[in-house]
Amino acid sequence: MRYTYKTSGTCSRSIEFDVEDGKVFNVKFAGGCDGNLKGMGKLVEGMKLEDVVERLNGIKCGFKSTSCPDQLAKACENALKSKEN
């Protein structure tokens, strides 16, 4: 299933990704630091949603209260919640 998450408090505007069998695939960020975000997408490729949340939740960018990795963790949390319903 394809998910789209509108980010908040970051340079990126949104995150799109696929979830298959509880794992993350094809992560794409709109906006933000292109190379870093492509790299992050490759690093989480095939990871369980829960593992992405555990590793990336709470990461901050400079003085901001969030970051693109933190927003990806939030997107994965939302995907987990929608899977439960």
PyMOL Python script that loads the backbone (N, CA, C, O; Angstrom):
from pymol import cmd

cmd.read_pdbstr("""\
ATOM      1  N   MET A   1       0.843  -1.174   0.000  1.00  0.00           N
ATOM      2  CA  MET A   1       0.000   0.000   0.000  1.00  0.00           C
ATOM      3  C   MET A   1       0.892   1.243   0.000  1.00  0.00           C
ATOM      4  O   MET A   1       1.927   1.275   0.666  1.00  0.00           O
ATOM      5  N   ARG A   2       0.488   2.245  -0.740  1.00  0.00           N
ATOM      6  CA  ARG A   2       1.240   3.508  -0.846  1.00  0.00           C
ATOM      7  C   ARG A   2       0.728   4.495   0.203  1.00  0.00           C
ATOM      8  O   ARG A   2      -0.479   4.676   0.356  1.00  0.00           O
ATOM      9  N   TYR A   3       1.649   5.127   0.918  1.00  0.00           N
ATOM     10  CA  TYR A   3       1.305   6.130   1.928  1.00  0.00           C
ATOM     11  C   TYR A   3       1.920   7.469   1.546  1.00  0.00           C
ATOM     12  O   TYR A   3       3.018   7.529   0.993  1.00  0.00           O
ATOM     13  N   THR A   4       1.201   8.533   1.846  1.00  0.00           N
ATOM     14  CA  THR A   4       1.707   9.894   1.685  1.00  0.00           C
ATOM     15  C   THR A   4       1.525  10.597   3.014  1.00  0.00           C
ATOM     16  O   THR A   4       0.456  10.533   3.621  1.00  0.00           O
ATOM     17  N   TYR A   5       2.588  11.275   3.469  1.00  0.00           N
ATOM     18  CA  TYR A   5       2.564  11.976   4.752  1.00  0.00           C
ATOM     19  C   TYR A   5       3.015  13.407   4.528  1.00  0.00           C
ATOM     20  O   TYR A   5       4.098  13.638   3.991  1.00  0.00           O
ATOM     21  N   LYS A   6       2.204  14.367   4.930  1.00  0.00           N
ATOM     22  CA  LYS A   6       2.564  15.782   4.840  1.00  0.00           C
ATOM     23  C   LYS A   6       3.424  16.119   6.058  1.00  0.00           C
ATOM     24  O   LYS A   6       2.972  16.010   7.197  1.00  0.00           O
ATOM     25  N   THR A   7       4.653  16.526   5.806  1.00  0.00           N
ATOM     26  CA  THR A   7       5.580  16.826   6.900  1.00  0.00           C
ATOM     27  C   THR A   7       5.276  18.178   7.531  1.00  0.00           C
ATOM     28  O   THR A   7       4.570  19.008   6.958  1.00  0.00           O
ATOM     29  N   SER A   8       5.821  18.376   8.715  1.00  0.00           N
ATOM     30  CA  SER A   8       5.631  19.628   9.447  1.00  0.00           C
ATOM     31  C   SER A   8       6.933  20.003  10.134  1.00  0.00           C
ATOM     32  O   SER A   8       7.547  19.172  10.803  1.00  0.00           O
ATOM     33  N   GLY A   9       7.358  21.263   9.970  1.00  0.00           N
ATOM     34  CA  GLY A   9       8.543  21.754  10.658  1.00  0.00           C
ATOM     35  C   GLY A   9       9.865  21.404  10.013  1.00  0.00           C
ATOM     36  O   GLY A   9      10.918  21.548  10.634  1.00  0.00           O
ATOM     37  N   THR A  10       9.824  20.940   8.756  1.00  0.00           N
ATOM     38  CA  THR A  10      11.064  20.578   8.054  1.00  0.00           C
ATOM     39  C   THR A  10      11.101  21.226   6.676  1.00  0.00           C
ATOM     40  O   THR A  10      10.107  21.784   6.210  1.00  0.00           O
ATOM     41  N   CYS A  11      12.250  21.145   6.037  1.00  0.00           N
ATOM     42  CA  CYS A  11      12.398  21.664   4.676  1.00  0.00           C
ATOM     43  C   CYS A  11      11.630  20.811   3.675  1.00  0.00           C
ATOM     44  O   CYS A  11      11.123  21.324   2.678  1.00  0.00           O
ATOM     45  N   SER A  12      11.543  19.507   3.938  1.00  0.00           N
ATOM     46  CA  SER A  12      10.756  18.649   3.049  1.00  0.00           C
ATOM     47  C   SER A  12       9.271  18.935   3.254  1.00  0.00           C
ATOM     48  O   SER A  12       8.840  19.317   4.342  1.00  0.00           O
ATOM     49  N   ARG A  13       8.503  18.743   2.190  1.00  0.00           N
ATOM     50  CA  ARG A  13       7.060  19.036   2.246  1.00  0.00           C
ATOM     51  C   ARG A  13       6.211  17.801   2.481  1.00  0.00           C
ATOM     52  O   ARG A  13       5.153  17.867   3.106  1.00  0.00           O
ATOM     53  N   SER A  14       6.692  16.661   1.968  1.00  0.00           N
ATOM     54  CA  SER A  14       5.931  15.430   2.133  1.00  0.00           C
ATOM     55  C   SER A  14       6.841  14.223   1.933  1.00  0.00           C
ATOM     56  O   SER A  14       7.950  14.329   1.411  1.00  0.00           O
ATOM     57  N   ILE A  15       6.328  13.066   2.369  1.00  0.00           N
ATOM     58  CA  ILE A  15       7.040  11.791   2.221  1.00  0.00           C
ATOM     59  C   ILE A  15       6.052  10.797   1.633  1.00  0.00           C
ATOM     60  O   ILE A  15       4.911  10.701   2.085  1.00  0.00           O
ATOM     61  N   GLU A  16       6.493  10.063   0.631  1.00  0.00           N
ATOM     62  CA  GLU A  16       5.702   8.974   0.074  1.00  0.00           C
ATOM     63  C   GLU A  16       6.510   7.693   0.213  1.00  0.00           C
ATOM     64  O   GLU A  16       7.729   7.693   0.042  1.00  0.00           O
ATOM     65  N   PHE A  17       5.818   6.597   0.525  1.00  0.00           N
ATOM     66  CA  PHE A  17       6.490   5.305   0.637  1.00  0.00           C
ATOM     67  C   PHE A  17       5.470   4.187   0.509  1.00  0.00           C
ATOM     68  O   PHE A  17       4.270   4.390   0.701  1.00  0.00           O
ATOM     69  N   ASP A  18       5.970   3.010   0.184  1.00  0.00           N
ATOM     70  CA  ASP A  18       5.147   1.813   0.095  1.00  0.00           C
ATOM     71  C   ASP A  18       5.385   0.962   1.327  1.00  0.00           C
ATOM     72  O   ASP A  18       6.479   0.953   1.891  1.00  0.00           O
ATOM     73  N   VAL A  19       4.346   0.245   1.740  1.00  0.00           N
ATOM     74  CA  VAL A  19       4.472  -0.725   2.825  1.00  0.00           C
ATOM     75  C   VAL A  19       3.982  -2.062   2.291  1.00  0.00           C
ATOM     76  O   VAL A  19       2.854  -2.185   1.812  1.00  0.00           O
ATOM     77  N   GLU A  20       4.854  -3.060   2.384  1.00  0.00           N
ATOM     78  CA  GLU A  20       4.524  -4.424   1.997  1.00  0.00           C
ATOM     79  C   GLU A  20       4.952  -5.350   3.124  1.00  0.00           C
ATOM     80  O   GLU A  20       6.110  -5.337   3.544  1.00  0.00           O
ATOM     81  N   ASP A  21       4.025  -6.143   3.606  1.00  0.00           N
ATOM     82  CA  ASP A  21       4.300  -7.072   4.707  1.00  0.00           C
ATOM     83  C   ASP A  21       4.935  -6.369   5.901  1.00  0.00           C
ATOM     84  O   ASP A  21       5.820  -6.927   6.551  1.00  0.00           O
ATOM     85  N   GLY A  22       4.489  -5.147   6.193  1.00  0.00           N
ATOM     86  CA  GLY A  22       4.974  -4.408   7.350  1.00  0.00           C
ATOM     87  C   GLY A  22       6.347  -3.790   7.170  1.00  0.00           C
ATOM     88  O   GLY A  22       6.944  -3.318   8.137  1.00  0.00           O
ATOM     89  N   LYS A  23       6.857  -3.786   5.944  1.00  0.00           N
ATOM     90  CA  LYS A  23       8.187  -3.231   5.659  1.00  0.00           C
ATOM     91  C   LYS A  23       8.089  -2.038   4.712  1.00  0.00           C
ATOM     92  O   LYS A  23       7.165  -1.946   3.904  1.00  0.00           O
ATOM     93  N   VAL A  24       9.054  -1.126   4.824  1.00  0.00           N
ATOM     94  CA  VAL A  24       9.075   0.128   4.069  1.00  0.00           C
ATOM     95  C   VAL A  24       9.867  -0.036   2.770  1.00  0.00           C
ATOM     96  O   VAL A  24      10.947  -0.627   2.755  1.00  0.00           O
ATOM     97  N   PHE A  25       9.305   0.501   1.679  1.00  0.00           N
ATOM     98  CA  PHE A  25       9.971   0.471   0.379  1.00  0.00           C
ATOM     99  C   PHE A  25       9.716   1.779  -0.364  1.00  0.00           C
ATOM    100  O   PHE A  25       8.726   2.462  -0.103  1.00  0.00           O
ATOM    101  N   ASN A  26      10.599   2.120  -1.280  1.00  0.00           N
ATOM    102  CA  ASN A  26      10.419   3.235  -2.220  1.00  0.00           C
ATOM    103  C   ASN A  26      10.136   4.575  -1.541  1.00  0.00           C
ATOM    104  O   ASN A  26       9.193   5.274  -1.912  1.00  0.00           O
ATOM    105  N   VAL A  27      10.949   4.932  -0.551  1.00  0.00           N
ATOM    106  CA  VAL A  27      10.766   6.199   0.168  1.00  0.00           C
ATOM    107  C   VAL A  27      11.185   7.357  -0.725  1.00  0.00           C
ATOM    108  O   VAL A  27      12.282   7.357  -1.285  1.00  0.00           O
ATOM    109  N   LYS A  28      10.308   8.340  -0.853  1.00  0.00           N
ATOM    110  CA  LYS A  28      10.580   9.541  -1.652  1.00  0.00           C
ATOM    111  C   LYS A  28      10.150  10.769  -0.853  1.00  0.00           C
ATOM    112  O   LYS A  28       9.011  10.856  -0.397  1.00  0.00           O
ATOM    113  N   PHE A  29      11.069  11.710  -0.691  1.00  0.00           N
ATOM    114  CA  PHE A  29      10.783  12.977  -0.032  1.00  0.00           C
ATOM    115  C   PHE A  29      10.576  14.043  -1.096  1.00  0.00           C
ATOM    116  O   PHE A  29      11.281  14.050  -2.105  1.00  0.00           O
ATOM    117  N   ALA A  30       9.624  14.942  -0.889  1.00  0.00           N
ATOM    118  CA  ALA A  30       9.452  16.114  -1.748  1.00  0.00           C
ATOM    119  C   ALA A  30      10.085  17.288  -1.017  1.00  0.00           C
ATOM    120  O   ALA A  30       9.652  17.649   0.078  1.00  0.00           O
ATOM    121  N   GLY A  31      11.111  17.884  -1.619  1.00  0.00           N
ATOM    122  CA  GLY A  31      11.827  18.983  -0.978  1.00  0.00           C
ATOM    123  C   GLY A  31      12.890  18.454  -0.029  1.00  0.00           C
ATOM    124  O   GLY A  31      13.097  17.245   0.075  1.00  0.00           O
ATOM    125  N   GLY A  32      13.549  19.351   0.649  1.00  0.00           N
ATOM    126  CA  GLY A  32      14.586  18.967   1.604  1.00  0.00           C
ATOM    127  C   GLY A  32      15.938  18.769   0.945  1.00  0.00           C
ATOM    128  O   GLY A  32      16.134  19.142  -0.211  1.00  0.00           O
ATOM    129  N   CYS A  33      16.859  18.188   1.673  1.00  0.00           N
ATOM    130  CA  CYS A  33      18.235  17.946   1.212  1.00  0.00           C
ATOM    131  C   CYS A  33      18.270  16.681   0.366  1.00  0.00           C
ATOM    132  O   CYS A  33      18.332  15.571   0.895  1.00  0.00           O
ATOM    133  N   ASP A  34      18.232  16.856  -0.934  1.00  0.00           N
ATOM    134  CA  ASP A  34      18.017  15.757  -1.879  1.00  0.00           C
ATOM    135  C   ASP A  34      18.918  14.545  -1.633  1.00  0.00           C
ATOM    136  O   ASP A  34      18.421  13.431  -1.470  1.00  0.00           O
ATOM    137  N   GLY A  35      20.210  14.749  -1.605  1.00  0.00           N
ATOM    138  CA  GLY A  35      21.130  13.622  -1.453  1.00  0.00           C
ATOM    139  C   GLY A  35      20.973  12.903  -0.121  1.00  0.00           C
ATOM    140  O   GLY A  35      20.944  11.674  -0.073  1.00  0.00           O
ATOM    141  N   ASN A  36      20.870  13.668   0.957  1.00  0.00           N
ATOM    142  CA  ASN A  36      20.705  13.063   2.275  1.00  0.00           C
ATOM    143  C   ASN A  36      19.408  12.264   2.372  1.00  0.00           C
ATOM    144  O   ASN A  36      19.382  11.175   2.945  1.00  0.00           O
ATOM    145  N   LEU A  37      18.341  12.809   1.812  1.00  0.00           N
ATOM    146  CA  LEU A  37      17.049  12.137   1.911  1.00  0.00           C
ATOM    147  C   LEU A  37      16.970  10.908   1.016  1.00  0.00           C
ATOM    148  O   LEU A  37      16.311   9.930   1.367  1.00  0.00           O
ATOM    149  N   LYS A  38      17.634  10.947  -0.139  1.00  0.00           N
ATOM    150  CA  LYS A  38      17.719   9.746  -0.967  1.00  0.00           C
ATOM    151  C   LYS A  38      18.499   8.668  -0.216  1.00  0.00           C
ATOM    152  O   LYS A  38      18.128   7.495  -0.233  1.00  0.00           O
ATOM    153  N   GLY A  39      19.580   9.081   0.441  1.00  0.00           N
ATOM    154  CA  GLY A  39      20.377   8.139   1.225  1.00  0.00           C
ATOM    155  C   GLY A  39      19.575   7.522   2.359  1.00  0.00           C
ATOM    156  O   GLY A  39      19.645   6.315   2.594  1.00  0.00           O
ATOM    157  N   MET A  40      18.811   8.352   3.061  1.00  0.00           N
ATOM    158  CA  MET A  40      17.990   7.836   4.159  1.00  0.00           C
ATOM    159  C   MET A  40      16.973   6.832   3.627  1.00  0.00           C
ATOM    160  O   MET A  40      16.739   5.792   4.242  1.00  0.00           O
ATOM    161  N   GLY A  41      16.371   7.149   2.482  1.00  0.00           N
ATOM    162  CA  GLY A  41      15.416   6.224   1.881  1.00  0.00           C
ATOM    163  C   GLY A  41      16.036   4.868   1.598  1.00  0.00           C
ATOM    164  O   GLY A  41      15.415   3.831   1.831  1.00  0.00           O
ATOM    165  N   LYS A  42      17.271   4.879   1.091  1.00  0.00           N
ATOM    166  CA  LYS A  42      17.974   3.618   0.811  1.00  0.00           C
ATOM    167  C   LYS A  42      18.306   2.871   2.105  1.00  0.00           C
ATOM    168  O   LYS A  42      18.247   1.642   2.145  1.00  0.00           O
ATOM    169  N   LEU A  43      18.655   3.609   3.156  1.00  0.00           N
ATOM    170  CA  LEU A  43      19.018   2.964   4.425  1.00  0.00           C
ATOM    171  C   LEU A  43      17.839   2.262   5.093  1.00  0.00           C
ATOM    172  O   LEU A  43      18.022   1.237   5.749  1.00  0.00           O
ATOM    173  N   VAL A  44      16.637   2.801   4.934  1.00  0.00           N
ATOM    174  CA  VAL A  44      15.469   2.181   5.578  1.00  0.00           C
ATOM    175  C   VAL A  44      14.761   1.180   4.665  1.00  0.00           C
ATOM    176  O   VAL A  44      13.826   0.505   5.095  1.00  0.00           O
ATOM    177  N   GLU A  45      15.197   1.080   3.415  1.00  0.00           N
ATOM    178  CA  GLU A  45      14.576   0.153   2.452  1.00  0.00           C
ATOM    179  C   GLU A  45      14.521  -1.260   3.026  1.00  0.00           C
ATOM    180  O   GLU A  45      15.545  -1.830   3.402  1.00  0.00           O
ATOM    181  N   GLY A  46      13.314  -1.815   3.088  1.00  0.00           N
ATOM    182  CA  GLY A  46      13.131  -3.181   3.574  1.00  0.00           C
ATOM    183  C   GLY A  46      13.038  -3.324   5.079  1.00  0.00           C
ATOM    184  O   GLY A  46      12.862  -4.434   5.582  1.00  0.00           O
ATOM    185  N   MET A  47      13.154  -2.223   5.809  1.00  0.00           N
ATOM    186  CA  MET A  47      13.062  -2.287   7.276  1.00  0.00           C
ATOM    187  C   MET A  47      11.600  -2.383   7.717  1.00  0.00           C
ATOM    188  O   MET A  47      10.702  -1.892   7.033  1.00  0.00           O
ATOM    189  N   LYS A  48      11.376  -3.014   8.859  1.00  0.00           N
ATOM    190  CA  LYS A  48      10.046  -3.044   9.454  1.00  0.00           C
ATOM    191  C   LYS A  48       9.663  -1.635   9.894  1.00  0.00           C
ATOM    192  O   LYS A  48      10.510  -0.857  10.332  1.00  0.00           O
ATOM    193  N   LEU A  49       8.381  -1.319   9.771  1.00  0.00           N
ATOM    194  CA  LEU A  49       7.892  -0.004  10.204  1.00  0.00           C
ATOM    195  C   LEU A  49       8.322   0.292  11.639  1.00  0.00           C
ATOM    196  O   LEU A  49       8.785   1.394  11.934  1.00  0.00           O
ATOM    197  N   GLU A  50       8.173  -0.678  12.522  1.00  0.00           N
ATOM    198  CA  GLU A  50       8.518  -0.487  13.939  1.00  0.00           C
ATOM    199  C   GLU A  50       9.991  -0.140  14.125  1.00  0.00           C
ATOM    200  O   GLU A  50      10.338   0.673  14.981  1.00  0.00           O
ATOM    201  N   ASP A  51      10.856  -0.757  13.323  1.00  0.00           N
ATOM    202  CA  ASP A  51      12.297  -0.494  13.434  1.00  0.00           C
ATOM    203  C   ASP A  51      12.645   0.913  12.959  1.00  0.00           C
ATOM    204  O   ASP A  51      13.511   1.570  13.536  1.00  0.00           O
ATOM    205  N   VAL A  52      11.967   1.375  11.902  1.00  0.00           N
ATOM    206  CA  VAL A  52      12.193   2.745  11.424  1.00  0.00           C
ATOM    207  C   VAL A  52      11.795   3.731  12.518  1.00  0.00           C
ATOM    208  O   VAL A  52      12.522   4.686  12.792  1.00  0.00           O
ATOM    209  N   VAL A  53      10.645   3.500  13.139  1.00  0.00           N
ATOM    210  CA  VAL A  53      10.174   4.377  14.215  1.00  0.00           C
ATOM    211  C   VAL A  53      11.178   4.384  15.362  1.00  0.00           C
ATOM    212  O   VAL A  53      11.544   5.447  15.862  1.00  0.00           O
ATOM    213  N   GLU A  54      11.621   3.208  15.776  1.00  0.00           N
ATOM    214  CA  GLU A  54      12.547   3.107  16.907  1.00  0.00           C
ATOM    215  C   GLU A  54      13.869   3.830  16.638  1.00  0.00           C
ATOM    216  O   GLU A  54      14.402   4.491  17.529  1.00  0.00           O
ATOM    217  N   ARG A  55      14.394   3.712  15.433  1.00  0.00           N
ATOM    218  CA  ARG A  55      15.701   4.301  15.116  1.00  0.00           C
ATOM    219  C   ARG A  55      15.657   5.804  14.845  1.00  0.00           C
ATOM    220  O   ARG A  55      16.611   6.514  15.162  1.00  0.00           O
ATOM    221  N   LEU A  56      14.557   6.299  14.259  1.00  0.00           N
ATOM    222  CA  LEU A  56      14.536   7.689  13.790  1.00  0.00           C
ATOM    223  C   LEU A  56      13.723   8.639  14.656  1.00  0.00           C
ATOM    224  O   LEU A  56      13.881   9.855  14.545  1.00  0.00           O
ATOM    225  N   ASN A  57      12.866   8.118  15.506  1.00  0.00           N
ATOM    226  CA  ASN A  57      11.994   8.953  16.334  1.00  0.00           C
ATOM    227  C   ASN A  57      12.808   9.865  17.246  1.00  0.00           C
ATOM    228  O   ASN A  57      13.722   9.417  17.937  1.00  0.00           O
ATOM    229  N   GLY A  58      12.462  11.148  17.235  1.00  0.00           N
ATOM    230  CA  GLY A  58      13.082  12.106  18.155  1.00  0.00           C
ATOM    231  C   GLY A  58      14.334  12.786  17.647  1.00  0.00           C
ATOM    232  O   GLY A  58      14.878  13.643  18.343  1.00  0.00           O
ATOM    233  N   ILE A  59      14.819  12.437  16.451  1.00  0.00           N
ATOM    234  CA  ILE A  59      16.002  13.104  15.904  1.00  0.00           C
ATOM    235  C   ILE A  59      15.624  14.543  15.571  1.00  0.00           C
ATOM    236  O   ILE A  59      14.576  14.795  14.978  1.00  0.00           O
ATOM    237  N   LYS A  60      16.483  15.481  15.955  1.00  0.00           N
ATOM    238  CA  LYS A  60      16.227  16.904  15.706  1.00  0.00           C
ATOM    239  C   LYS A  60      17.218  17.444  14.687  1.00  0.00           C
ATOM    240  O   LYS A  60      18.321  16.920  14.540  1.00  0.00           O
ATOM    241  N   CYS A  61      16.815  18.495  13.988  1.00  0.00           N
ATOM    242  CA  CYS A  61      17.653  19.171  13.005  1.00  0.00           C
ATOM    243  C   CYS A  61      17.989  20.559  13.551  1.00  0.00           C
ATOM    244  O   CYS A  61      17.132  21.442  13.591  1.00  0.00           O
ATOM    245  N   GLY A  62      19.228  20.739  13.965  1.00  0.00           N
ATOM    246  CA  GLY A  62      19.633  22.029  14.518  1.00  0.00           C
ATOM    247  C   GLY A  62      18.766  22.415  15.702  1.00  0.00           C
ATOM    248  O   GLY A  62      18.628  21.654  16.660  1.00  0.00           O
ATOM    249  N   PHE A  63      18.177  23.615  15.629  1.00  0.00           N
ATOM    250  CA  PHE A  63      17.342  24.107  16.716  1.00  0.00           C
ATOM    251  C   PHE A  63      15.868  23.745  16.544  1.00  0.00           C
ATOM    252  O   PHE A  63      15.038  24.101  17.381  1.00  0.00           O
ATOM    253  N   LYS A  64      15.541  23.039  15.459  1.00  0.00           N
ATOM    254  CA  LYS A  64      14.153  22.639  15.226  1.00  0.00           C
ATOM    255  C   LYS A  64      13.777  21.502  16.179  1.00  0.00           C
ATOM    256  O   LYS A  64      14.641  20.772  16.665  1.00  0.00           O
ATOM    257  N   SER A  65      12.493  21.366  16.434  1.00  0.00           N
ATOM    258  CA  SER A  65      12.031  20.305  17.337  1.00  0.00           C
ATOM    259  C   SER A  65      11.825  18.982  16.609  1.00  0.00           C
ATOM    260  O   SER A  65      11.439  17.991  17.229  1.00  0.00           O
ATOM    261  N   THR A  66      12.078  18.952  15.300  1.00  0.00           N
ATOM    262  CA  THR A  66      11.902  17.749  14.495  1.00  0.00           C
ATOM    263  C   THR A  66      12.960  17.722  13.406  1.00  0.00           C
ATOM    264  O   THR A  66      13.831  18.591  13.368  1.00  0.00           O
ATOM    265  N   SER A  67      12.897  16.745  12.530  1.00  0.00           N
ATOM    266  CA  SER A  67      13.815  16.609  11.401  1.00  0.00           C
ATOM    267  C   SER A  67      13.138  15.742  10.352  1.00  0.00           C
ATOM    268  O   SER A  67      12.066  15.190  10.600  1.00  0.00           O
ATOM    269  N   CYS A  68      13.747  15.618   9.194  1.00  0.00           N
ATOM    270  CA  CYS A  68      13.189  14.734   8.171  1.00  0.00           C
ATOM    271  C   CYS A  68      13.177  13.268   8.639  1.00  0.00           C
ATOM    272  O   CYS A  68      12.192  12.570   8.397  1.00  0.00           O
ATOM    273  N   PRO A  69      14.244  12.779   9.304  1.00  0.00           N
ATOM    274  CA  PRO A  69      14.154  11.416   9.834  1.00  0.00           C
ATOM    275  C   PRO A  69      13.027  11.259  10.861  1.00  0.00           C
ATOM    276  O   PRO A  69      12.318  10.253  10.853  1.00  0.00           O
ATOM    277  N   ASP A  70      12.861  12.243  11.737  1.00  0.00           N
ATOM    278  CA  ASP A  70      11.788  12.200  12.727  1.00  0.00           C
ATOM    279  C   ASP A  70      10.424  12.200  12.040  1.00  0.00           C
ATOM    280  O   ASP A  70       9.509  11.502  12.477  1.00  0.00           O
ATOM    281  N   GLN A  71      10.285  12.974  10.972  1.00  0.00           N
ATOM    282  CA  GLN A  71       9.024  13.008  10.238  1.00  0.00           C
ATOM    283  C   GLN A  71       8.760  11.663   9.551  1.00  0.00           C
ATOM    284  O   GLN A  71       7.610  11.235   9.453  1.00  0.00           O
ATOM    285  N   LEU A  72       9.806  11.004   9.080  1.00  0.00           N
ATOM    286  CA  LEU A  72       9.632   9.663   8.508  1.00  0.00           C
ATOM    287  C   LEU A  72       9.169   8.689   9.588  1.00  0.00           C
ATOM    288  O   LEU A  72       8.327   7.831   9.328  1.00  0.00           O
ATOM    289  N   ALA A  73       9.712   8.816  10.793  1.00  0.00           N
ATOM    290  CA  ALA A  73       9.258   7.972  11.910  1.00  0.00           C
ATOM    291  C   ALA A  73       7.774   8.216  12.184  1.00  0.00           C
ATOM    292  O   ALA A  73       7.024   7.266  12.411  1.00  0.00           O
ATOM    293  N   LYS A  74       7.347   9.472  12.165  1.00  0.00           N
ATOM    294  CA  LYS A  74       5.934   9.799  12.389  1.00  0.00           C
ATOM    295  C   LYS A  74       5.055   9.228  11.269  1.00  0.00           C
ATOM    296  O   LYS A  74       3.954   8.740  11.524  1.00  0.00           O
ATOM    297  N   ALA A  75       5.549   9.295  10.038  1.00  0.00           N
ATOM    298  CA  ALA A  75       4.807   8.735   8.908  1.00  0.00           C
ATOM    299  C   ALA A  75       4.643   7.226   9.074  1.00  0.00           C
ATOM    300  O   ALA A  75       3.581   6.676   8.784  1.00  0.00           O
ATOM    301  N   CYS A  76       5.696   6.562   9.538  1.00  0.00           N
ATOM    302  CA  CYS A  76       5.626   5.114   9.763  1.00  0.00           C
ATOM    303  C   CYS A  76       4.685   4.788  10.921  1.00  0.00           C
ATOM    304  O   CYS A  76       3.966   3.790  10.873  1.00  0.00           O
ATOM    305  N   GLU A  77       4.684   5.621  11.955  1.00  0.00           N
ATOM    306  CA  GLU A  77       3.730   5.428  13.064  1.00  0.00           C
ATOM    307  C   GLU A  77       2.302   5.517  12.547  1.00  0.00           C
ATOM    308  O   GLU A  77       1.455   4.703  12.914  1.00  0.00           O
ATOM    309  N   ASN A  78       2.030   6.510  11.690  1.00  0.00           N
ATOM    310  CA  ASN A  78       0.697   6.640  11.101  1.00  0.00           C
ATOM    311  C   ASN A  78       0.325   5.423  10.279  1.00  0.00           C
ATOM    312  O   ASN A  78      -0.814   4.959  10.331  1.00  0.00           O
ATOM    313  N   ALA A  79       1.278   4.901   9.520  1.00  0.00           N
ATOM    314  CA  ALA A  79       1.027   3.703   8.709  1.00  0.00           C
ATOM    315  C   ALA A  79       0.710   2.509   9.609  1.00  0.00           C
ATOM    316  O   ALA A  79      -0.164   1.703   9.289  1.00  0.00           O
ATOM    317  N   LEU A  80       1.421   2.395  10.733  1.00  0.00           N
ATOM    318  CA  LEU A  80       1.141   1.318  11.688  1.00  0.00           C
ATOM    319  C   LEU A  80      -0.257   1.452  12.266  1.00  0.00           C
ATOM    320  O   LEU A  80      -0.980   0.462  12.383  1.00  0.00           O
ATOM    321  N   LYS A  81      -0.647   2.680  12.632  1.00  0.00           N
ATOM    322  CA  LYS A  81      -1.974   2.902  13.200  1.00  0.00           C
ATOM    323  C   LYS A  81      -3.071   2.597  12.197  1.00  0.00           C
ATOM    324  O   LYS A  81      -4.087   2.004  12.557  1.00  0.00           O
ATOM    325  N   SER A  82      -2.885   2.993  10.943  1.00  0.00           N
ATOM    326  CA  SER A  82      -3.910   2.730   9.931  1.00  0.00           C
ATOM    327  C   SER A  82      -4.006   1.241   9.628  1.00  0.00           C
ATOM    328  O   SER A  82      -5.067   0.751   9.244  1.00  0.00           O
ATOM    329  N   LYS A  83      -2.909   0.525   9.798  1.00  0.00           N
ATOM    330  CA  LYS A  83      -2.885  -0.924   9.585  1.00  0.00           C
ATOM    331  C   LYS A  83      -3.702  -1.636  10.663  1.00  0.00           C
ATOM    332  O   LYS A  83      -4.320  -2.669  10.405  1.00  0.00           O
ATOM    333  N   GLU A  84      -3.699  -1.072  11.874  1.00  0.00           N
ATOM    334  CA  GLU A  84      -4.432  -1.667  12.997  1.00  0.00           C
ATOM    335  C   GLU A  84      -5.934  -1.509  12.837  1.00  0.00           C
ATOM    336  O   GLU A  84      -6.695  -2.339  13.335  1.00  0.00           O
ATOM    337  N   ASN A  85      -6.376  -0.463  12.152  1.00  0.00           N
ATOM    338  CA  ASN A  85      -7.822  -0.196  12.011  1.00  0.00           C
ATOM    339  C   ASN A  85      -8.442  -0.924  10.858  1.00  0.00           C
ATOM    340  O   ASN A  85      -9.643  -0.796  10.620  1.00  0.00           O
TER     341      ASN A  85
END
""", "prot")
cmd.dss("prot")
cmd.show_as("cartoon", "prot")
cmd.util.cbc("prot")
cmd.orient("prot")
